[in-house]
Amino acid sequence: MIKQLVPFALIALLILSCEEAIPDEKFIYFNDFDNEDYTGISGVYISEFDGDFVMGNFNNSGFQLSLNNLPDHQYIRVSFDLYIHDSWDGNSNGTNPSGEDHDAWIIEFDPDDNLKASEKIYFETTFSNGLCIPGFCYSQSYPRQFPFPNDSKLEAVSTSLPGRCLWQDSPDGTSLYKFDKIFLHKRNNTVISFYDRLVQPDSNSPICDESWSLDNLSVTVFTKR
């Protein structure tokens, strides 16, 4: 079932695009997954893609990053390279009349804590990486939250990477996105969960049909003055 975003979450997901440094921004974490240091990560799965080591690829799974003893702050900024592999169907793949059939990608803070609904930080979006026919492509929500409709591959920084499996022979089977967003956040310890909820009811090999990988994960915190 699709989680309903409460008002705090709508505020908490300030979802500011932040390509420039912020005053008093404090570096907390960075990992390009090249040095075999996976401290604080659960669900480690490393593979090679396009000549580099990445976290993933994942299908209906993901990983978590635990961060402790954070300095006092009001906001947390999370950025990384997100690779969307093969045949993602965006906001709907037409298998469920209720509409709960979208290929979802999710970032969530402290998913196992018994937080009030108003305290949860949860960002769910979709990507459309499927084949288009003249005049039609499945819509996606990124860079907004689901179910906002956007054009296929909107804000992808590259759409000319090879597929991972199903479309491994295609020169445009993977799309690369530069995820960079800010969330209201004050907790000194946190767990950031990165995962998906992909729908492929007729696939013999779901992970070959569609998956995702992540690289260059960075976390900073700051206080607005």
C-alpha positions, 0 to 999 in steps of 0.5 A, a space after each residue: 500500500 502506498 504510504 501517505 505523506 503527512 504534512 510534516 513529511 511534506 515540509 521535511 522533504 524540503 527537497 531543495 536542489 543543492 549543487 552549491 556548498 552551504 555555509 557551515 555545512 559539516 561533512 559527515 560521510 562519503 563512500 565511493 565503494 572503491 576502498 572496501 570500507 563499509 563501516 556502518 552499512 548493512 546489506 552490502 552488495 558491491 559489483 562493477 558497472 561501467 568500469 567502477 565499483 558501485 553499491 548494488 545492483 538491487 531489485 526489491 532490496 537495498 541497504 542501510 547506512 547508520 550514522 551516530 554522534 552527529 553534531 547538532 543540526 537542523 538539516 541533513 543533505 544526502 547526495 549520490 549517483 543513482 543508476 537506473 538499470 533496464 526496464 523501469 516502468 515509472 508511475 504505472 506498468 499497467 498490471 494493477 487497476 488500483 494503481 499500486 503497480 508503480 516501480 518505486 524507489 525510496 529513501 527513508 530515515 529510521 524506518 525501524 523506529 516507532 516514530 509518530 507519522 508526523 516525524 517520519 522522513 520518507 521520500 518515494 519516487 519513480 523512474 521511467 527507463 522503459 522503451 518508448 513508442 512514438 508519442 508515448 513513454 511511461 511517466 516518472 515522478 523524479 525529481 518530485 515525489 510519487 505520484 507527481 507526473 513528469 517526463 521520462 528520464 527528466 533530469 537524468 545527467 546521462 542516458 547513454 550508459 549500457 544496460 545491466 542485464 536485460 538491455 546489456 547490449 543497448 547503449 542507452 539501457 541505464 540512466 544516471 541521476 545526481 540525487 541531491 536533496 535536503 531534509 529537515 532533521 535534528 536527531 543525533 543518531 540516524 539510519 538512512 535506508 535506500 530501497 525499492 519496490 519494483 513490480 515484475 509479475 511476469 518476469 523469470 528473472 526480476 533483477 535482470 529485468 530492472 534494478 538500480 545501483 548507487 555510487 559516491 554517497 555523501 552525507 552532510 549536516 548544517 544549521 540555517 542561520 
